[in-house]
């Protein structure tokens, strides 16, 4: 018996003003080869982002239906709202969304369609098409396929979803073995069955399970368990930590040690602008469900700016505080090297060495941050949490997720108000989704 065709549909929509001039883009892909099978884009006049996103979804599903009405379709979108509503996990309350969602649900039988959230940078093809449509509308025209410059990353369409490995929570000790096993099992896939390989399961700020053809509906958003069959191995819905380094203080541009053992500086005017910018970016994504902050003032101020924009409360977690740098607090690296050369060298050579004057070693910070991570994972299982903290805790969480050695802390760059992300699965595996993203500040 011939296996049913499988397609990946990626869709996006945008509005320059929300509401404002709007357009959508969608693309149908062969998940085995990454080949573009169909493209759709249209300028739709004045509309909201969500309306444009839904229209992009509908156009993509219709394009897939035209190619093969009995195909299994994985829809990948960076709109958390559309993905959750069409998956049945979020209620549809807005009157403009209800008829669009109803239309999308009737294009193909529900049993043939699965939805997955992806970060915006993995949805570049559809995003480019939507912007081309809006550009055409600006000049009084409609989008023409011959004028498209959209480029798709074929590797993303063919990436295999690998099962997580067991191990301590968030520590990547056995992940490589699981990856090798998954790739080995996939290497025997025949050309006719290759389309059953899952699309990229990684996500940025939230991860949908790869999904059975018909996900079970829920009345409202919250922790969900991924179905056990469908496009790939069941990894469950992870807890996703969106790691935000606080905005600038007066000490930040001077590159001075600023931990938890010295002064507790406030955000500078630049830092407040950065906090406002990241708040707008996270509000546009709409994925953060809780906000947790270090107790230090610069983090609480950054967290509050975001929480106010999202309508959430800030939970303060003492374990997220920065390293106590002892006598080095307020000094530059060069000043520490001049005054405490032996202590500095020992600190650089060993994670067990503490800064001069009773500071905190990286080993001690790792124990503290690991315990904090585990508490937060227990409290926010399956949810997306904004964790507002400092350079060392962010780097430590990333290092542990990667299974990297302690010296890797000196090989990561973290800018003020930058975003990183780590997803944690129920069996202990972790996946780094983002590091030092500052695009919202540009």
C-alpha distance (Angstrom), angle and dihedral (degrees) to the residues before:
residue distance angle dihedral
X1 . . .
X2 3.81 . .
X3 3.79 115.2 .
X4 3.83 115.2 -118.9
X5 3.78 117.4 -103.9
X6 3.77 118.2 -99.6
X7 3.79 125.5 -150.4
X8 3.77 135.7 -177.9
X9 3.79 114.5 -140.7
X10 3.79 116.8 -163.9
X11 3.79 116.7 -171.9
X12 3.78 138.3 174.7
X13 3.76 140.4 167.9
X14 3.75 135.7 -167.8
X15 3.77 143.1 -170.3
X16 3.78 125.8 -155.9
X17 3.77 96.6 -142.4
X18 3.81 103.4 9.9
X19 2.95 93.9 -102.1
X20 3.76 97.7 31.8
X21 3.80 141.1 93.4
X22 3.81 103.1 -21.3
X23 3.77 141.4 -174.0
X24 3.76 141.5 167.4
X25 3.77 138.9 -142.6
X26 3.78 132.4 -163.8
X27 3.77 136.3 174.6
X28 3.82 134.7 -166.2
X29 3.80 114.6 -143.9
X30 3.77 137.6 -172.1
X31 3.84 102.7 -124.4
X32 3.81 91.5 -154.1
X33 3.79 96.8 57.1
X34 3.80 106.0 13.4
X35 3.79 88.7 -123.1
X36 3.78 117.3 157.2
X37 3.80 107.8 -121.6
X38 3.80 100.2 175.8
X39 3.79 140.2 -1.8
X40 3.78 129.3 -158.5
X41 3.80 129.8 -176.9
X42 3.80 134.9 159.2
X43 3.77 141.1 173.2
X44 3.83 106.2 -128.4
X45 3.79 102.8 -175.6
X46 3.78 122.5 -121.9
X47 3.82 112.2 -4.0
X48 3.80 142.5 127.2
X49 3.79 127.0 -90.8
X50 3.79 91.6 -107.0
X51 3.79 94.1 51.4
X52 3.81 89.7 50.1
X53 3.82 91.2 48.5
X54 3.78 92.2 51.8
X55 3.80 91.9 47.9
X56 3.81 88.9 51.1
X57 3.79 89.6 52.0
X58 3.79 92.2 50.1
X59 3.81 92.2 48.6
X60 3.81 91.5 49.3
X61 3.81 93.3 49.5
X62 3.79 91.1 48.4
X63 3.80 90.5 50.3
X64 3.81 90.0 51.8
X65 3.81 90.2 48.4
X66 3.79 90.8 52.5
X67 3.80 89.8 54.3
X68 3.82 96.1 46.2
X69 3.82 122.1 -13.2
X70 3.82 92.4 -160.3
X71 3.83 96.5 50.0
X72 3.78 124.0 125.1
X73 3.80 107.5 -121.1
X74 3.80 130.3 -157.5
X75 3.80 109.4 -161.7
X76 3.79 114.1 -155.1
X77 3.81 118.2 -169.5
X78 3.79 136.9 158.4
X79 3.80 90.6 -139.1
X80 3.79 106.7 101.3
X81 3.80 89.0 -171.5
X82 3.80 95.3 57.5
X83 3.80 94.2 41.6
X84 3.80 94.0 49.9
X85 3.80 94.4 43.3
X86 3.80 94.8 47.3
X87 3.82 90.3 45.4
X88 3.80 88.6 56.3
X89 3.77 96.2 -118.2
X90 3.80 98.0 108.8
X91 3.76 126.3 48.8
X92 3.80 117.9 -119.6
X93 3.79 106.6 -127.9
X94 3.80 105.2 157.2
X95 3.82 112.0 91.9
X96 3.81 92.2 -140.5
X97 3.80 91.6 56.0
X98 3.81 99.7 48.9
X99 3.83 98.7 71.1
X100 3.80 91.7 42.2
X101 3.80 92.4 51.1
X102 3.80 90.0 46.6
X103 3.80 90.8 51.8
X104 3.81 92.0 48.0
X105 3.80 90.4 50.8
X106 3.80 92.1 55.8
X107 3.81 99.1 50.1
X108 3.81 92.3 81.1
X109 3.82 131.4 6.4
X110 3.78 110.2 -85.5
X111 3.80 90.7 -122.0
X112 3.81 89.3 65.1
X113 3.81 98.3 53.2
X114 3.80 131.1 73.1
X115 3.81 125.7 178.9
X116 3.80 129.1 -143.3
X117 3.81 130.9 178.9
X118 3.80 116.5 -133.3
X119 3.82 130.8 179.6
X120 3.76 117.9 -99.3
X121 3.79 94.1 -107.8
X122 3.82 89.1 61.4
X123 3.80 90.7 52.8
X124 3.80 97.4 57.7
X125 3.79 96.6 126.1
X126 3.80 95.4 57.5
X127 3.81 91.2 37.9
X128 3.80 90.5 54.1
X129 3.80 91.2 49.8
X130 3.81 91.4 50.4
X131 3.80 90.8 51.2
X132 3.80 91.2 47.2
X133 3.81 88.6 53.3
X134 3.80 91.4 50.2
X135 3.81 90.7 47.0
X136 3.80 90.1 52.1
X137 3.81 91.1 48.7
X138 3.78 90.0 52.2
X139 3.81 87.7 62.4
X140 3.79 94.9 43.8
X141 3.79 95.5 -102.0
X142 3.78 138.8 108.5
X143 3.79 123.8 -119.3
X144 3.80 116.7 -85.6
X145 3.83 120.4 -156.3
X146 3.79 91.0 -140.8
X147 3.82 90.2 62.4
X148 3.80 95.9 51.0
X149 3.78 120.3 120.7
X150 3.81 95.8 178.4
X151 3.77 113.3 142.0
X152 3.79 125.2 -161.2
X153 3.79 126.5 -152.5
X154 3.78 101.4 -129.7
X155 3.76 92.3 -166.9
X156 3.79 90.9 64.0
X157 3.79 92.0 55.0
X158 3.78 93.0 51.5
X159 3.80 99.4 40.0
X160 3.78 112.5 126.4
X161 3.78 122.0 -126.3
X162 3.78 104.1 -128.8
X163 3.79 124.4 -157.1
X164 3.81 116.0 -111.7
X165 3.76 121.4 -111.9
X166 3.77 125.5 -124.7
X167 3.77 117.7 -108.5
X168 3.79 143.6 110.4
X169 3.81 112.6 -32.3
X170 3.78 109.4 -76.9
X171 3.81 96.5 -7.4
X172 3.81 114.0 121.3
X173 3.81 101.3 -146.1
X174 3.80 102.0 132.4
X175 3.80 101.8 23.2
X176 3.79 95.6 106.9
X177 3.80 92.1 59.5
X178 3.80 90.9 53.0
X179 3.79 91.0 49.6
X180 3.81 92.0 50.6
X181 3.79 91.1 48.6
X182 3.79 92.8 50.1
X183 3.79 93.0 47.5
X184 3.80 91.4 46.9
X185 3.78 92.0 52.5
X186 3.79 90.7 47.0
X187 3.79 94.9 49.5
X188 3.79 91.6 75.9
X189 3.80 93.3 57.5
X190 3.80 111.4 127.1
X191 3.75 122.1 -132.1
X192 3.79 92.4 -107.2
X193 3.80 92.5 52.5
X194 3.78 98.2 38.2
X195 3.76 92.0 96.4
X196 3.79 89.1 70.6
X197 3.81 89.8 70.3
X198 3.80 109.2 111.5
X199 3.73 123.7 -110.1
X200 3.80 119.8 -118.9
X201 3.79 106.1 -53.3
X202 3.77 95.0 -169.0
X203 3.74 118.8 106.3
X204 3.72 135.8 -176.8
X205 3.77 112.5 -135.1
X206 3.78 100.7 2.8
X207 3.76 135.0 11.9
X208 3.75 128.1 -143.2
X209 3.77 116.9 -154.0
X210 3.79 112.4 -106.2
X211 3.73 84.1 -107.5
X212 3.78 144.1 -146.7
X213 3.81 114.6 -100.8
X214 3.82 91.3 -98.0
X215 3.82 115.0 33.9
X216 3.76 117.0 -155.1
X217 3.80 111.8 -106.2
X218 3.77 124.2 -122.6
X219 3.77 130.1 -164.0
X220 3.79 97.4 -124.0
X221 3.82 141.7 3.9
X222 3.75 119.6 -78.9
X223 3.81 141.7 103.0
X224 3.78 111.2 -16.9
X225 3.76 133.5 -178.5
X226 3.78 117.4 -131.1
X227 3.80 116.3 -120.0
X228 3.78 116.4 -101.4
X229 3.79 98.6 -124.2
X230 3.76 138.9 41.6
X231 3.77 131.8 70.3
X232 3.77 100.1 1.2
X233 3.80 149.0 -17.7
X234 3.80 115.4 -38.1
X235 3.79 107.9 -105.5
X236 3.79 95.2 164.9
X237 3.78 123.7 -134.1
X238 3.81 107.5 -57.0
X239 3.75 130.2 -142.9
X240 3.79 103.3 -112.6
X241 3.79 120.4 -153.3
X242 3.79 112.6 -157.7
X243 3.79 100.0 -158.5
X244 3.79 114.0 -150.5
X245 3.77 121.3 -174.7
X246 3.80 109.6 -146.7
X247 3.79 121.4 -102.9
X248 3.79 123.6 -94.6
X249 3.78 124.9 -66.2
X250 3.78 125.5 -167.7
X251 3.83 88.0 -90.2
X252 3.81 96.9 52.3
X253 3.84 100.3 77.4
X254 3.81 88.8 46.4
X255 3.82 90.5 55.8
X256 3.78 93.6 -131.4
X257 3.79 124.5 161.9
X258 3.79 104.5 -97.1
X259 3.77 113.6 173.9
X260 3.76 137.6 139.6
X261 3.80 96.0 -73.8
X262 3.77 100.5 66.8
X263 3.78 135.8 41.9
X264 3.78 120.1 -25.3
X265 3.83 101.5 -130.0
X266 3.78 124.1 -163.0
X267 3.78 125.7 -131.3
X268 3.77 115.5 -78.0
X269 3.83 119.8 -130.6
X270 3.81 87.3 -94.3
X271 3.80 90.2 50.3
X272 3.80 91.4 52.1
X273 3.79 90.2 51.9
X274 3.78 89.2 50.1
X275 3.80 91.5 50.7
X276 3.79 90.5 51.4
X277 3.80 91.2 49.5
X278 3.78 94.4 51.0
X279 3.81 89.7 46.1
X280 3.79 90.3 57.0
X281 3.80 92.1 46.6
X282 3.80 93.3 50.8
X283 3.79 92.0 45.0
X284 3.80 89.2 54.6
X285 3.79 90.7 53.4
X286 3.77 93.0 48.2
X287 3.80 95.4 -160.1
X288 3.81 105.3 110.9
X289 3.82 112.7 102.7
X290 3.82 101.4 175.3
X291 3.81 139.3 16.7
X292 3.82 123.4 -141.5
X293 3.80 123.5 -180.0
X294 3.75 144.2 -170.7
X295 3.82 111.2 -109.8
X296 3.80 92.8 -118.8
X297 3.78 115.3 109.0
X298 3.81 98.5 -118.8
X299 3.79 90.6 56.0
X300 3.79 95.7 43.3
X301 3.80 90.6 51.5
X302 3.80 91.5 48.9
X303 3.79 92.0 45.6
X304 3.79 92.9 48.0
X305 3.80 92.1 53.2
X306 3.80 90.0 55.1
X307 3.79 95.2 40.4
X308 3.81 91.9 51.4
X309 3.81 89.7 52.6
X310 3.81 92.4 48.1
X311 3.80 96.5 41.1
X312 3.81 92.8 -119.0
X313 3.80 135.4 128.2
X314 3.80 124.1 -115.8
X315 3.80 117.3 -120.4
X316 3.82 112.8 -158.6
X317 3.81 116.4 -141.6
X318 3.80 116.1 -171.4
X319 3.81 93.0 -157.5
X320 3.80 90.3 68.4
X321 3.81 94.1 66.6
X322 3.78 120.0 121.4
X323 3.80 124.4 -99.7
X324 3.79 116.6 -77.5
X325 3.80 101.8 -118.0
X326 3.79 94.4 -168.4
X327 3.80 114.6 -157.8
X328 3.80 90.2 -0.5
X329 3.80 93.4 70.2
X330 3.80 111.0 124.9
X331 3.81 94.0 10.6
X332 3.79 128.3 113.8
X333 3.81 120.4 -121.9
X334 3.80 89.3 -106.1
X335 3.79 92.3 52.4
X336 3.80 91.2 50.4
X337 3.80 90.4 49.4
X338 3.80 90.4 53.4
X339 3.81 96.4 45.9
X340 3.80 102.9 33.3
X341 3.83 107.2 20.5
X342 3.81 96.9 154.2
X343 3.80 94.4 46.3
X344 3.78 91.3 47.4
X345 3.79 92.9 50.7
X346 3.78 91.3 48.9
X347 3.83 89.1 50.5
X348 3.78 90.8 51.4
X349 3.79 92.1 47.7
X350 3.80 100.7 46.9
X351 3.83 135.6 29.4
X352 3.80 87.7 -146.5
X353 3.81 93.3 63.6
X354 3.80 116.0 96.5
X355 3.81 128.3 -149.5
X356 3.79 116.8 -96.6
X357 3.78 117.9 -75.9
X358 3.78 102.6 30.0
X359 3.78 100.0 -49.1
X360 3.80 125.1 158.6
X361 3.81 122.2 -89.9
X362 3.79 121.7 -136.2
X363 3.80 88.3 -114.4
X364 3.79 89.9 58.4
X365 3.80 91.0 46.2
X366 3.80 90.1 51.0
X367 3.80 92.0 54.0
X368 3.79 91.5 48.1
X369 3.79 95.0 45.7
X370 3.82 92.9 44.7
X371 3.80 91.2 53.5
X372 3.80 90.2 47.5
X373 3.78 91.4 49.0
X374 3.79 91.3 52.9
X375 3.81 92.2 49.9
X376 3.78 91.2 50.7
X377 3.79 92.2 47.0
X378 3.79 90.2 54.2
X379 3.80 91.6 47.9
X380 3.81 97.8 43.9
X381 3.80 105.3 32.7
X382 3.78 111.5 167.7
X383 3.81 93.7 4.6
X384 3.80 136.2 109.8
X385 3.79 111.6 -117.2
X386 3.78 129.2 -173.2
X387 3.81 106.7 -138.1
X388 3.80 110.5 -164.5
X389 3.77 109.8 -163.2
X390 3.82 145.6 120.7
X391 3.78 141.3 -72.9
X392 3.81 98.6 -88.5
X393 3.83 98.0 46.2
X394 3.82 91.6 47.2
X395 3.79 92.5 48.4
X396 3.80 90.8 45.7
X397 3.80 93.1 52.9
X398 3.80 90.9 48.3
X399 3.81 92.0 46.1
X400 3.79 92.6 51.4
X401 3.79 92.5 46.8
X402 3.81 90.4 52.6
X403 3.79 95.1 42.7
X404 3.81 87.4 -125.7
X405 3.82 123.6 159.2
X406 3.83 121.7 -101.1
X407 3.80 92.6 -103.1
X408 3.81 88.5 66.5
X409 3.82 87.1 78.6
X410 3.81 87.4 76.4
X411 3.82 91.7 51.4
X412 3.79 100.6 59.7
X413 3.78 126.3 85.4
X414 3.81 118.3 -147.7
X415 3.78 117.9 -178.0
X416 3.78 124.3 -157.4
X417 3.82 111.6 -83.0
X418 3.80 91.2 9.2
X419 3.80 122.7 150.5
X420 3.78 127.4 -134.1
X421 3.80 128.0 168.9
X422 3.80 138.0 -154.5
X423 3.81 125.8 -176.7
X424 3.80 118.4 -151.6
X425 3.79 121.6 -157.6
X426 3.78 126.9 -150.3
X427 3.81 94.7 -109.9
X428 3.81 93.6 55.6
X429 3.77 103.9 -95.3
X430 3.79 120.8 127.8
X431 3.79 134.5 -158.6
X432 3.81 125.1 -157.4
X433 3.79 107.1 -138.9
X434 3.80 103.3 173.9
X435 3.79 140.9 7.1
X436 3.81 130.2 -163.9
X437 3.80 97.9 -17.2
X438 3.82 110.4 178.8
X439 3.81 99.0 163.2
X440 3.83 90.3 116.1
X441 3.80 89.5 63.1
X442 3.80 95.2 57.7
